[in-house]
Amino acid sequence: MYIIDKKPYPCCTSVTMRFIGGKWKAVILIHLAKGSKRYNELRKLIPTITERTLSLQLKQLEEDNIIDRKVFTKKPPLMVEYTLTAFGKTLLPVLNEIAKWGEQATEKSKKIIRNEIS
């Protein structure tokens, strides 16, 4: 049994999913794996995410030390940039394996329809 923020997790897999679970965290991390992004860049890359959800997910990832939030105040308007931390980069092999499994699942499942968004 593992306890994080006073919540019990029965196994290491559930701990991992606590950090990257949900619909959007992995998507955000995959985009940040390609380099630092500003909030508006992420919004454009993930057009179906709401602003509130993106803000909440970024905040959670920052609190978990998976991403770093850097504020640039040198020139107006204020600019905020998000980057993977060293700890966050350790998730990339896991996310790549999840993506590979997802590719296999789309090929084998008759229920999944692949729709490319251009």
Phi and psi restraints in degrees (range 20) as a CNS / XPLOR table:
assign (resid 1 and name C) (resid 2 and name N)
       (resid 2 and name CA) (resid 2 and name C) 1.0 -120.3 20.0 2
assign (resid 2 and name N) (resid 2 and name CA)
       (resid 2 and name C) (resid 3 and name N) 1.0 144.9 20.0 2
assign (resid 2 and name C) (resid 3 and name N)
       (resid 3 and name CA) (resid 3 and name C) 1.0 -125.6 20.0 2
assign (resid 3 and name N) (resid 3 and name CA)
       (resid 3 and name C) (resid 4 and name N) 1.0 124.9 20.0 2
assign (resid 3 and name C) (resid 4 and name N)
       (resid 4 and name CA) (resid 4 and name C) 1.0 -128.1 20.0 2
assign (resid 4 and name N) (resid 4 and name CA)
       (resid 4 and name C) (resid 5 and name N) 1.0 126.2 20.0 2
assign (resid 4 and name C) (resid 5 and name N)
       (resid 5 and name CA) (resid 5 and name C) 1.0 50.8 20.0 2
assign (resid 5 and name N) (resid 5 and name CA)
       (resid 5 and name C) (resid 6 and name N) 1.0 42.1 20.0 2
assign (resid 5 and name C) (resid 6 and name N)
       (resid 6 and name CA) (resid 6 and name C) 1.0 67.5 20.0 2
assign (resid 6 and name N) (resid 6 and name CA)
       (resid 6 and name C) (resid 7 and name N) 1.0 11.7 20.0 2
assign (resid 6 and name C) (resid 7 and name N)
       (resid 7 and name CA) (resid 7 and name C) 1.0 -107.9 20.0 2
assign (resid 7 and name N) (resid 7 and name CA)
       (resid 7 and name C) (resid 8 and name N) 1.0 132.9 20.0 2
assign (resid 7 and name C) (resid 8 and name N)
       (resid 8 and name CA) (resid 8 and name C) 1.0 -81.9 20.0 2
assign (resid 8 and name N) (resid 8 and name CA)
       (resid 8 and name C) (resid 9 and name N) 1.0 142.9 20.0 2
assign (resid 8 and name C) (resid 9 and name N)
       (resid 9 and name CA) (resid 9 and name C) 1.0 -128.0 20.0 2
assign (resid 9 and name N) (resid 9 and name CA)
       (resid 9 and name C) (resid 10 and name N) 1.0 125.4 20.0 2
assign (resid 9 and name C) (resid 10 and name N)
       (resid 10 and name CA) (resid 10 and name C) 1.0 -73.3 20.0 2
assign (resid 10 and name N) (resid 10 and name CA)
       (resid 10 and name C) (resid 11 and name N) 1.0 -21.4 20.0 2
assign (resid 10 and name C) (resid 11 and name N)
       (resid 11 and name CA) (resid 11 and name C) 1.0 -155.4 20.0 2
assign (resid 11 and name N) (resid 11 and name CA)
       (resid 11 and name C) (resid 12 and name N) 1.0 171.7 20.0 2
assign (resid 11 and name C) (resid 12 and name N)
       (resid 12 and name CA) (resid 12 and name C) 1.0 -64.2 20.0 2
assign (resid 12 and name N) (resid 12 and name CA)
       (resid 12 and name C) (resid 13 and name N) 1.0 -32.3 20.0 2
assign (resid 12 and name C) (resid 13 and name N)
       (resid 13 and name CA) (resid 13 and name C) 1.0 -63.4 20.0 2
assign (resid 13 and name N) (resid 13 and name CA)
       (resid 13 and name C) (resid 14 and name N) 1.0 -42.0 20.0 2
assign (resid 13 and name C) (resid 14 and name N)
       (resid 14 and name CA) (resid 14 and name C) 1.0 -67.0 20.0 2
assign (resid 14 and name N) (resid 14 and name CA)
       (resid 14 and name C) (resid 15 and name N) 1.0 -31.7 20.0 2
assign (resid 14 and name C) (resid 15 and name N)
       (resid 15 and name CA) (resid 15 and name C) 1.0 -64.7 20.0 2
assign (resid 15 and name N) (resid 15 and name CA)
       (resid 15 and name C) (resid 16 and name N) 1.0 -46.4 20.0 2
assign (resid 15 and name C) (resid 16 and name N)
       (resid 16 and name CA) (resid 16 and name C) 1.0 -59.0 20.0 2
assign (resid 16 and name N) (resid 16 and name CA)
       (resid 16 and name C) (resid 17 and name N) 1.0 -45.5 20.0 2
assign (resid 16 and name C) (resid 17 and name N)
       (resid 17 and name CA) (resid 17 and name C) 1.0 -67.0 20.0 2
assign (resid 17 and name N) (resid 17 and name CA)
       (resid 17 and name C) (resid 18 and name N) 1.0 -26.9 20.0 2
assign (resid 17 and name C) (resid 18 and name N)
       (resid 18 and name CA) (resid 18 and name C) 1.0 -62.0 20.0 2
assign (resid 18 and name N) (resid 18 and name CA)
       (resid 18 and name C) (resid 19 and name N) 1.0 -35.6 20.0 2
assign (resid 18 and name C) (resid 19 and name N)
       (resid 19 and name CA) (resid 19 and name C) 1.0 -80.9 20.0 2
assign (resid 19 and name N) (resid 19 and name CA)
       (resid 19 and name C) (resid 20 and name N) 1.0 -36.9 20.0 2
assign (resid 19 and name C) (resid 20 and name N)
       (resid 20 and name CA) (resid 20 and name C) 1.0 -120.4 20.0 2
assign (resid 20 and name N) (resid 20 and name CA)
       (resid 20 and name C) (resid 21 and name N) 1.0 2.1 20.0 2
assign (resid 20 and name C) (resid 21 and name N)
       (resid 21 and name CA) (resid 21 and name C) 1.0 -70.1 20.0 2
assign (resid 21 and name N) (resid 21 and name CA)
       (resid 21 and name C) (resid 22 and name N) 1.0 168.9 20.0 2
assign (resid 21 and name C) (resid 22 and name N)
       (resid 22 and name CA) (resid 22 and name C) 1.0 98.0 20.0 2
assign (resid 22 and name N) (resid 22 and name CA)
       (resid 22 and name C) (resid 23 and name N) 1.0 176.4 20.0 2
assign (resid 22 and name C) (resid 23 and name N)
       (resid 23 and name CA) (resid 23 and name C) 1.0 -76.2 20.0 2
assign (resid 23 and name N) (resid 23 and name CA)
       (resid 23 and name C) (resid 24 and name N) 1.0 -28.5 20.0 2
assign (resid 23 and name C) (resid 24 and name N)
       (resid 24 and name CA) (resid 24 and name C) 1.0 -113.8 20.0 2
assign (resid 24 and name N) (resid 24 and name CA)
       (resid 24 and name C) (resid 25 and name N) 1.0 -25.0 20.0 2
assign (resid 24 and name C) (resid 25 and name N)
       (resid 25 and name CA) (resid 25 and name C) 1.0 -58.5 20.0 2
assign (resid 25 and name N) (resid 25 and name CA)
       (resid 25 and name C) (resid 26 and name N) 1.0 -47.3 20.0 2
assign (resid 25 and name C) (resid 26 and name N)
       (resid 26 and name CA) (resid 26 and name C) 1.0 -62.4 20.0 2
assign (resid 26 and name N) (resid 26 and name CA)
       (resid 26 and name C) (resid 27 and name N) 1.0 -38.1 20.0 2
assign (resid 26 and name C) (resid 27 and name N)
       (resid 27 and name CA) (resid 27 and name C) 1.0 -63.5 20.0 2
assign (resid 27 and name N) (resid 27 and name CA)
       (resid 27 and name C) (resid 28 and name N) 1.0 -45.1 20.0 2
assign (resid 27 and name C) (resid 28 and name N)
       (resid 28 and name CA) (resid 28 and name C) 1.0 -60.2 20.0 2
assign (resid 28 and name N) (resid 28 and name CA)
       (resid 28 and name C) (resid 29 and name N) 1.0 -46.2 20.0 2
assign (resid 28 and name C) (resid 29 and name N)
       (resid 29 and name CA) (resid 29 and name C) 1.0 -64.3 20.0 2
assign (resid 29 and name N) (resid 29 and name CA)
       (resid 29 and name C) (resid 30 and name N) 1.0 -38.5 20.0 2
assign (resid 29 and name C) (resid 30 and name N)
       (resid 30 and name CA) (resid 30 and name C) 1.0 -62.2 20.0 2
assign (resid 30 and name N) (resid 30 and name CA)
       (resid 30 and name C) (resid 31 and name N) 1.0 -40.6 20.0 2
assign (resid 30 and name C) (resid 31 and name N)
       (resid 31 and name CA) (resid 31 and name C) 1.0 -67.6 20.0 2
assign (resid 31 and name N) (resid 31 and name CA)
       (resid 31 and name C) (resid 32 and name N) 1.0 -39.1 20.0 2
assign (resid 31 and name C) (resid 32 and name N)
       (resid 32 and name CA) (resid 32 and name C) 1.0 -72.1 20.0 2
assign (resid 32 and name N) (resid 32 and name CA)
       (resid 32 and name C) (resid 33 and name N) 1.0 -21.3 20.0 2
assign (resid 32 and name C) (resid 33 and name N)
       (resid 33 and name CA) (resid 33 and name C) 1.0 -63.7 20.0 2
assign (resid 33 and name N) (resid 33 and name CA)
       (resid 33 and name C) (resid 34 and name N) 1.0 -24.8 20.0 2
assign (resid 33 and name C) (resid 34 and name N)
       (resid 34 and name CA) (resid 34 and name C) 1.0 -85.2 20.0 2
assign (resid 34 and name N) (resid 34 and name CA)
       (resid 34 and name C) (resid 35 and name N) 1.0 -4.2 20.0 2
assign (resid 34 and name C) (resid 35 and name N)
       (resid 35 and name CA) (resid 35 and name C) 1.0 136.0 20.0 2
assign (resid 35 and name N) (resid 35 and name CA)
       (resid 35 and name C) (resid 36 and name N) 1.0 167.7 20.0 2
assign (resid 35 and name C) (resid 36 and name N)
       (resid 36 and name CA) (resid 36 and name C) 1.0 -59.7 20.0 2
assign (resid 36 and name N) (resid 36 and name CA)
       (resid 36 and name C) (resid 37 and name N) 1.0 145.4 20.0 2
assign (resid 36 and name C) (resid 37 and name N)
       (resid 37 and name CA) (resid 37 and name C) 1.0 -137.5 20.0 2
assign (resid 37 and name N) (resid 37 and name CA)
       (resid 37 and name C) (resid 38 and name N) 1.0 148.4 20.0 2
assign (resid 37 and name C) (resid 38 and name N)
       (resid 38 and name CA) (resid 38 and name C) 1.0 -86.7 20.0 2
assign (resid 38 and name N) (resid 38 and name CA)
       (resid 38 and name C) (resid 39 and name N) 1.0 163.7 20.0 2
assign (resid 38 and name C) (resid 39 and name N)
       (resid 39 and name CA) (resid 39 and name C) 1.0 -53.9 20.0 2
assign (resid 39 and name N) (resid 39 and name CA)
       (resid 39 and name C) (resid 40 and name N) 1.0 -49.5 20.0 2
assign (resid 39 and name C) (resid 40 and name N)
       (resid 40 and name CA) (resid 40 and name C) 1.0 -65.3 20.0 2
assign (resid 40 and name N) (resid 40 and name CA)
       (resid 40 and name C) (resid 41 and name N) 1.0 -31.3 20.0 2
assign (resid 40 and name C) (resid 41 and name N)
       (resid 41 and name CA) (resid 41 and name C) 1.0 -64.6 20.0 2
assign (resid 41 and name N) (resid 41 and name CA)
       (resid 41 and name C) (resid 42 and name N) 1.0 -43.9 20.0 2
assign (resid 41 and name C) (resid 42 and name N)
       (resid 42 and name CA) (resid 42 and name C) 1.0 -63.0 20.0 2
assign (resid 42 and name N) (resid 42 and name CA)
       (resid 42 and name C) (resid 43 and name N) 1.0 -40.2 20.0 2
assign (resid 42 and name C) (resid 43 and name N)
       (resid 43 and name CA) (resid 43 and name C) 1.0 -59.3 20.0 2
assign (resid 43 and name N) (resid 43 and name CA)
       (resid 43 and name C) (resid 44 and name N) 1.0 -40.5 20.0 2
assign (resid 43 and name C) (resid 44 and name N)
       (resid 44 and name CA) (resid 44 and name C) 1.0 -71.2 20.0 2
assign (resid 44 and name N) (resid 44 and name CA)
       (resid 44 and name C) (resid 45 and name N) 1.0 -35.7 20.0 2
assign (resid 44 and name C) (resid 45 and name N)
       (resid 45 and name CA) (resid 45 and name C) 1.0 -72.4 20.0 2
assign (resid 45 and name N) (resid 45 and name CA)
       (resid 45 and name C) (resid 46 and name N) 1.0 -26.2 20.0 2
assign (resid 45 and name C) (resid 46 and name N)
       (resid 46 and name CA) (resid 46 and name C) 1.0 -124.7 20.0 2
assign (resid 46 and name N) (resid 46 and name CA)
       (resid 46 and name C) (resid 47 and name N) 1.0 72.8 20.0 2
assign (resid 46 and name C) (resid 47 and name N)
       (resid 47 and name CA) (resid 47 and name C) 1.0 -65.0 20.0 2
assign (resid 47 and name N) (resid 47 and name CA)
       (resid 47 and name C) (resid 48 and name N) 1.0 -20.3 20.0 2
assign (resid 47 and name C) (resid 48 and name N)
       (resid 48 and name CA) (resid 48 and name C) 1.0 -90.9 20.0 2
assign (resid 48 and name N) (resid 48 and name CA)
       (resid 48 and name C) (resid 49 and name N) 1.0 -1.9 20.0 2
assign (resid 48 and name C) (resid 49 and name N)
       (resid 49 and name CA) (resid 49 and name C) 1.0 -85.1 20.0 2
assign (resid 49 and name N) (resid 49 and name CA)
       (resid 49 and name C) (resid 50 and name N) 1.0 142.1 20.0 2
assign (resid 49 and name C) (resid 50 and name N)
       (resid 50 and name CA) (resid 50 and name C) 1.0 -81.0 20.0 2
assign (resid 50 and name N) (resid 50 and name CA)
       (resid 50 and name C) (resid 51 and name N) 1.0 158.0 20.0 2
assign (resid 50 and name C) (resid 51 and name N)
       (resid 51 and name CA) (resid 51 and name C) 1.0 -61.0 20.0 2
assign (resid 51 and name N) (resid 51 and name CA)
       (resid 51 and name C) (resid 52 and name N) 1.0 -41.4 20.0 2
assign (resid 51 and name C) (resid 52 and name N)
       (resid 52 and name CA) (resid 52 and name C) 1.0 -62.0 20.0 2
assign (resid 52 and name N) (resid 52 and name CA)
       (resid 52 and name C) (resid 53 and name N) 1.0 -45.4 20.0 2
assign (resid 52 and name C) (resid 53 and name N)
       (resid 53 and name CA) (resid 53 and name C) 1.0 -65.0 20.0 2
assign (resid 53 and name N) (resid 53 and name CA)
       (resid 53 and name C) (resid 54 and name N) 1.0 -44.2 20.0 2
assign (resid 53 and name C) (resid 54 and name N)
       (resid 54 and name CA) (resid 54 and name C) 1.0 -59.3 20.0 2
assign (resid 54 and name N) (resid 54 and name CA)
       (resid 54 and name C) (resid 55 and name N) 1.0 -45.7 20.0 2
assign (resid 54 and name C) (resid 55 and name N)
       (resid 55 and name CA) (resid 55 and name C) 1.0 -60.4 20.0 2
assign (resid 55 and name N) (resid 55 and name CA)
       (resid 55 and name C) (resid 56 and name N) 1.0 -45.2 20.0 2
assign (resid 55 and name C) (resid 56 and name N)
       (resid 56 and name CA) (resid 56 and name C) 1.0 -64.1 20.0 2
assign (resid 56 and name N) (resid 56 and name CA)
       (resid 56 and name C) (resid 57 and name N) 1.0 -43.4 20.0 2
assign (resid 56 and name C) (resid 57 and name N)
       (resid 57 and name CA) (resid 57 and name C) 1.0 -65.7 20.0 2
assign (resid 57 and name N) (resid 57 and name CA)
       (resid 57 and name C) (resid 58 and name N) 1.0 -41.8 20.0 2
assign (resid 57 and name C) (resid 58 and name N)
       (resid 58 and name CA) (resid 58 and name C) 1.0 -62.8 20.0 2
assign (resid 58 and name N) (resid 58 and name CA)
       (resid 58 and name C) (resid 59 and name N) 1.0 -41.1 20.0 2
assign (resid 58 and name C) (resid 59 and name N)
       (resid 59 and name CA) (resid 59 and name C) 1.0 -63.2 20.0 2
assign (resid 59 and name N) (resid 59 and name CA)
       (resid 59 and name C) (resid 60 and name N) 1.0 -44.5 20.0 2
assign (resid 59 and name C) (resid 60 and name N)
       (resid 60 and name CA) (resid 60 and name C) 1.0 -63.7 20.0 2
assign (resid 60 and name N) (resid 60 and name CA)
       (resid 60 and name C) (resid 61 and name N) 1.0 -43.3 20.0 2
assign (resid 60 and name C) (resid 61 and name N)
       (resid 61 and name CA) (resid 61 and name C) 1.0 -64.1 20.0 2
assign (resid 61 and name N) (resid 61 and name CA)
       (resid 61 and name C) (resid 62 and name N) 1.0 -35.9 20.0 2
assign (resid 61 and name C) (resid 62 and name N)
       (resid 62 and name CA) (resid 62 and name C) 1.0 -68.8 20.0 2
assign (resid 62 and name N) (resid 62 and name CA)
       (resid 62 and name C) (resid 63 and name N) 1.0 -44.8 20.0 2
assign (resid 62 and name C) (resid 63 and name N)
       (resid 63 and name CA) (resid 63 and name C) 1.0 -61.1 20.0 2
assign (resid 63 and name N) (resid 63 and name CA)
       (resid 63 and name C) (resid 64 and name N) 1.0 -30.6 20.0 2
assign (resid 63 and name C) (resid 64 and name N)
       (resid 64 and name CA) (resid 64 and name C) 1.0 -87.5 20.0 2
assign (resid 64 and name N) (resid 64 and name CA)
       (resid 64 and name C) (resid 65 and name N) 1.0 6.0 20.0 2
assign (resid 64 and name C) (resid 65 and name N)
       (resid 65 and name CA) (resid 65 and name C) 1.0 62.3 20.0 2
assign (resid 65 and name N) (resid 65 and name CA)
       (resid 65 and name C) (resid 66 and name N) 1.0 29.6 20.0 2
assign (resid 65 and name C) (resid 66 and name N)
       (resid 66 and name CA) (resid 66 and name C) 1.0 -92.9 20.0 2
assign (resid 66 and name N) (resid 66 and name CA)
       (resid 66 and name C) (resid 67 and name N) 1.0 -33.2 20.0 2
assign (resid 66 and name C) (resid 67 and name N)
       (resid 67 and name CA) (resid 67 and name C) 1.0 -126.4 20.0 2
assign (resid 67 and name N) (resid 67 and name CA)
       (resid 67 and name C) (resid 68 and name N) 1.0 159.6 20.0 2
assign (resid 67 and name C) (resid 68 and name N)
       (resid 68 and name CA) (resid 68 and name C) 1.0 -114.9 20.0 2
assign (resid 68 and name N) (resid 68 and name CA)
       (resid 68 and name C) (resid 69 and name N) 1.0 138.1 20.0 2
assign (resid 68 and name C) (resid 69 and name N)
       (resid 69 and name CA) (resid 69 and name C) 1.0 -109.7 20.0 2
assign (resid 69 and name N) (resid 69 and name CA)
       (resid 69 and name C) (resid 70 and name N) 1.0 119.1 20.0 2
assign (resid 69 and name C) (resid 70 and name N)
       (resid 70 and name CA) (resid 70 and name C) 1.0 -117.0 20.0 2
assign (resid 70 and name N) (resid 70 and name CA)
       (resid 70 and name C) (resid 71 and name N) 1.0 128.5 20.0 2
assign (resid 70 and name C) (resid 71 and name N)
       (resid 71 and name CA) (resid 71 and name C) 1.0 -103.3 20.0 2
assign (resid 71 and name N) (resid 71 and name CA)
       (resid 71 and name C) (resid 72 and name N) 1.0 126.8 20.0 2
assign (resid 71 and name C) (resid 72 and name N)
       (resid 72 and name CA) (resid 72 and name C) 1.0 -103.3 20.0 2
assign (resid 72 and name N) (resid 72 and name CA)
       (resid 72 and name C) (resid 73 and name N) 1.0 120.9 20.0 2
assign (resid 72 and name C) (resid 73 and name N)
       (resid 73 and name CA) (resid 73 and name C) 1.0 -113.3 20.0 2
assign (resid 73 and name N) (resid 73 and name CA)
       (resid 73 and name C) (resid 74 and name N) 1.0 5.2 20.0 2
assign (resid 73 and name C) (resid 74 and name N)
       (resid 74 and name CA) (resid 74 and name C) 1.0 -63.1 20.0 2
assign (resid 74 and name N) (resid 74 and name CA)
       (resid 74 and name C) (resid 75 and name N) 1.0 -42.8 20.0 2
assign (resid 74 and name C) (resid 75 and name N)
       (resid 75 and name CA) (resid 75 and name C) 1.0 -131.9 20.0 2
assign (resid 75 and name N) (resid 75 and name CA)
       (resid 75 and name C) (resid 76 and name N) 1.0 137.1 20.0 2
assign (resid 75 and name C) (resid 76 and name N)
       (resid 76 and name CA) (resid 76 and name C) 1.0 -70.5 20.0 2
assign (resid 76 and name N) (resid 76 and name CA)
       (resid 76 and name C) (resid 77 and name N) 1.0 153.0 20.0 2
assign (resid 76 and name C) (resid 77 and name N)
       (resid 77 and name CA) (resid 77 and name C) 1.0 -73.1 20.0 2
assign (resid 77 and name N) (resid 77 and name CA)
       (resid 77 and name C) (resid 78 and name N) 1.0 161.0 20.0 2
assign (resid 77 and name C) (resid 78 and name N)
       (resid 78 and name CA) (resid 78 and name C) 1.0 -54.9 20.0 2
assign (resid 78 and name N) (resid 78 and name CA)
       (resid 78 and name C) (resid 79 and name N) 1.0 136.2 20.0 2
assign (resid 78 and name C) (resid 79 and name N)
       (resid 79 and name CA) (resid 79 and name C) 1.0 -121.2 20.0 2
assign (resid 79 and name N) (resid 79 and name CA)
       (resid 79 and name C) (resid 80 and name N) 1.0 134.1 20.0 2
assign (resid 79 and name C) (resid 80 and name N)
       (resid 80 and name CA) (resid 80 and name C) 1.0 -120.3 20.0 2
assign (resid 80 and name N) (resid 80 and name CA)
       (resid 80 and name C) (resid 81 and name N) 1.0 134.0 20.0 2
assign (resid 80 and name C) (resid 81 and name N)
       (resid 81 and name CA) (resid 81 and name C) 1.0 -126.9 20.0 2
assign (resid 81 and name N) (resid 81 and name CA)
       (resid 81 and name C) (resid 82 and name N) 1.0 140.5 20.0 2
assign (resid 81 and name C) (resid 82 and name N)
       (resid 82 and name CA) (resid 82 and name C) 1.0 -112.2 20.0 2
assign (resid 82 and name N) (resid 82 and name CA)
       (resid 82 and name C) (resid 83 and name N) 1.0 137.7 20.0 2
assign (resid 82 and name C) (resid 83 and name N)
       (resid 83 and name CA) (resid 83 and name C) 1.0 -140.3 20.0 2
assign (resid 83 and name N) (resid 83 and name CA)
       (resid 83 and name C) (resid 84 and name N) 1.0 147.6 20.0 2
assign (resid 83 and name C) (resid 84 and name N)
       (resid 84 and name CA) (resid 84 and name C) 1.0 -68.4 20.0 2
assign (resid 84 and name N) (resid 84 and name CA)
       (resid 84 and name C) (resid 85 and name N) 1.0 138.5 20.0 2
assign (resid 84 and name C) (resid 85 and name N)
       (resid 85 and name CA) (resid 85 and name C) 1.0 -81.6 20.0 2
assign (resid 85 and name N) (resid 85 and name CA)
       (resid 85 and name C) (resid 86 and name N) 1.0 172.7 20.0 2
assign (resid 85 and name C) (resid 86 and name N)
       (resid 86 and name CA) (resid 86 and name C) 1.0 -59.4 20.0 2
assign (resid 86 and name N) (resid 86 and name CA)
       (resid 86 and name C) (resid 87 and name N) 1.0 -41.1 20.0 2
assign (resid 86 and name C) (resid 87 and name N)
       (resid 87 and name CA) (resid 87 and name C) 1.0 -63.1 20.0 2
assign (resid 87 and name N) (resid 87 and name CA)
       (resid 87 and name C) (resid 88 and name N) 1.0 -42.2 20.0 2
assign (resid 87 and name C) (resid 88 and name N)
       (resid 88 and name CA) (resid 88 and name C) 1.0 -62.0 20.0 2
assign (resid 88 and name N) (resid 88 and name CA)
       (resid 88 and name C) (resid 89 and name N) 1.0 -36.7 20.0 2
assign (resid 88 and name C) (resid 89 and name N)
       (resid 89 and name CA) (resid 89 and name C) 1.0 -65.0 20.0 2
assign (resid 89 and name N) (resid 89 and name CA)
       (resid 89 and name C) (resid 90 and name N) 1.0 -24.3 20.0 2
assign (resid 89 and name C) (resid 90 and name N)
       (resid 90 and name CA) (resid 90 and name C) 1.0 -68.1 20.0 2
assign (resid 90 and name N) (resid 90 and name CA)
       (resid 90 and name C) (resid 91 and name N) 1.0 -15.9 20.0 2
assign (resid 90 and name C) (resid 91 and name N)
       (resid 91 and name CA) (resid 91 and name C) 1.0 -80.7 20.0 2
assign (resid 91 and name N) (resid 91 and name CA)
       (resid 91 and name C) (resid 92 and name N) 1.0 -16.7 20.0 2
assign (resid 91 and name C) (resid 92 and name N)
       (resid 92 and name CA) (resid 92 and name C) 1.0 -59.3 20.0 2
assign (resid 92 and name N) (resid 92 and name CA)
       (resid 92 and name C) (resid 93 and name N) 1.0 -43.9 20.0 2
assign (resid 92 and name C) (resid 93 and name N)
       (resid 93 and name CA) (resid 93 and name C) 1.0 -61.3 20.0 2
assign (resid 93 and name N) (resid 93 and name CA)
       (resid 93 and name C) (resid 94 and name N) 1.0 -36.3 20.0 2
assign (resid 93 and name C) (resid 94 and name N)
       (resid 94 and name CA) (resid 94 and name C) 1.0 -64.3 20.0 2
assign (resid 94 and name N) (resid 94 and name CA)
       (resid 94 and name C) (resid 95 and name N) 1.0 -47.3 20.0 2
assign (resid 94 and name C) (resid 95 and name N)
       (resid 95 and name CA) (resid 95 and name C) 1.0 -64.6 20.0 2
assign (resid 95 and name N) (resid 95 and name CA)
       (resid 95 and name C) (resid 96 and name N) 1.0 -36.5 20.0 2
assign (resid 95 and name C) (resid 96 and name N)
       (resid 96 and name CA) (resid 96 and name C) 1.0 -64.3 20.0 2
assign (resid 96 and name N) (resid 96 and name CA)
       (resid 96 and name C) (resid 97 and name N) 1.0 -40.3 20.0 2
assign (resid 96 and name C) (resid 97 and name N)
       (resid 97 and name CA) (resid 97 and name C) 1.0 -67.2 20.0 2
assign (resid 97 and name N) (resid 97 and name CA)
       (resid 97 and name C) (resid 98 and name N) 1.0 -39.4 20.0 2
assign (resid 97 and name C) (resid 98 and name N)
       (resid 98 and name CA) (resid 98 and name C) 1.0 -61.9 20.0 2
assign (resid 98 and name N) (resid 98 and name CA)
       (resid 98 and name C) (resid 99 and name N) 1.0 -41.9 20.0 2
assign (resid 98 and name C) (resid 99 and name N)
       (resid 99 and name CA) (resid 99 and name C) 1.0 -63.7 20.0 2
assign (resid 99 and name N) (resid 99 and name CA)
       (resid 99 and name C) (resid 100 and name N) 1.0 -41.1 20.0 2
assign (resid 99 and name C) (resid 100 and name N)
       (resid 100 and name CA) (resid 100 and name C) 1.0 -61.4 20.0 2
assign (resid 100 and name N) (resid 100 and name CA)
       (resid 100 and name C) (resid 101 and name N) 1.0 -44.0 20.0 2
assign (resid 100 and name C) (resid 101 and name N)
       (resid 101 and name CA) (resid 101 and name C) 1.0 -62.2 20.0 2
assign (resid 101 and name N) (resid 101 and name CA)
       (resid 101 and name C) (resid 102 and name N) 1.0 -41.4 20.0 2
assign (resid 101 and name C) (resid 102 and name N)
       (resid 102 and name CA) (resid 102 and name C) 1.0 -61.4 20.0 2
assign (resid 102 and name N) (resid 102 and name CA)
       (resid 102 and name C) (resid 103 and name N) 1.0 -39.0 20.0 2
assign (resid 102 and name C) (resid 103 and name N)
       (resid 103 and name CA) (resid 103 and name C) 1.0 -61.9 20.0 2
assign (resid 103 and name N) (resid 103 and name CA)
       (resid 103 and name C) (resid 104 and name N) 1.0 -44.8 20.0 2
assign (resid 103 and name C) (resid 104 and name N)
       (resid 104 and name CA) (resid 104 and name C) 1.0 -63.3 20.0 2
assign (resid 104 and name N) (resid 104 and name CA)
       (resid 104 and name C) (resid 105 and name N) 1.0 -40.6 20.0 2
assign (resid 104 and name C) (resid 105 and name N)
       (resid 105 and name CA) (resid 105 and name C) 1.0 -64.1 20.0 2
assign (resid 105 and name N) (resid 105 and name CA)
       (resid 105 and name C) (resid 106 and name N) 1.0 -38.6 20.0 2
assign (resid 105 and name C) (resid 106 and name N)
       (resid 106 and name CA) (resid 106 and name C) 1.0 -67.4 20.0 2
assign (resid 106 and name N) (resid 106 and name CA)
       (resid 106 and name C) (resid 107 and name N) 1.0 -31.0 20.0 2
assign (resid 106 and name C) (resid 107 and name N)
       (resid 107 and name CA) (resid 107 and name C) 1.0 -75.2 20.0 2
assign (resid 107 and name N) (resid 107 and name CA)
       (resid 107 and name C) (resid 108 and name N) 1.0 -34.7 20.0 2
assign (resid 107 and name C) (resid 108 and name N)
       (resid 108 and name CA) (resid 108 and name C) 1.0 -93.2 20.0 2
assign (resid 108 and name N) (resid 108 and name CA)
       (resid 108 and name C) (resid 109 and name N) 1.0 -25.4 20.0 2
assign (resid 108 and name C) (resid 109 and name N)
       (resid 109 and name CA) (resid 109 and name C) 1.0 -88.5 20.0 2
assign (resid 109 and name N) (resid 109 and name CA)
       (resid 109 and name C) (resid 110 and name N) 1.0 135.9 20.0 2
assign (resid 109 and name C) (resid 110 and name N)
       (resid 110 and name CA) (resid 110 and name C) 1.0 -86.0 20.0 2
assign (resid 110 and name N) (resid 110 and name CA)
       (resid 110 and name C) (resid 111 and name N) 1.0 -6.5 20.0 2
assign (resid 110 and name C) (resid 111 and name N)
       (resid 111 and name CA) (resid 111 and name C) 1.0 -90.0 20.0 2
assign (resid 111 and name N) (resid 111 and name CA)
       (resid 111 and name C) (resid 112 and name N) 1.0 -17.9 20.0 2
assign (resid 111 and name C) (resid 112 and name N)
       (resid 112 and name CA) (resid 112 and name C) 1.0 -96.4 20.0 2
assign (resid 112 and name N) (resid 112 and name CA)
       (resid 112 and name C) (resid 113 and name N) 1.0 130.4 20.0 2
assign (resid 112 and name C) (resid 113 and name N)
       (resid 113 and name CA) (resid 113 and name C) 1.0 -112.9 20.0 2
assign (resid 113 and name N) (resid 113 and name CA)
       (resid 113 and name C) (resid 114 and name N) 1.0 125.7 20.0 2
assign (resid 113 and name C) (resid 114 and name N)
       (resid 114 and name CA) (resid 114 and name C) 1.0 -88.0 20.0 2
assign (resid 114 and name N) (resid 114 and name CA)
       (resid 114 and name C) (resid 115 and name N) 1.0 124.4 20.0 2
assign (resid 114 and name C) (resid 115 and name N)
       (resid 115 and name CA) (resid 115 and name C) 1.0 -125.1 20.0 2
assign (resid 115 and name N) (resid 115 and name CA)
       (resid 115 and name C) (resid 116 and name N) 1.0 110.0 20.0 2
assign (resid 115 and name C) (resid 116 and name N)
       (resid 116 and name CA) (resid 116 and name C) 1.0 -78.4 20.0 2
assign (resid 116 and name N) (resid 116 and name CA)
       (resid 116 and name C) (resid 117 and name N) 1.0 130.3 20.0 2
assign (resid 116 and name C) (resid 117 and name N)
       (resid 117 and name CA) (resid 117 and name C) 1.0 -100.6 20.0 2
assign (resid 117 and name N) (resid 117 and name CA)
       (resid 117 and name C) (resid 118 and name N) 1.0 123.1 20.0 2
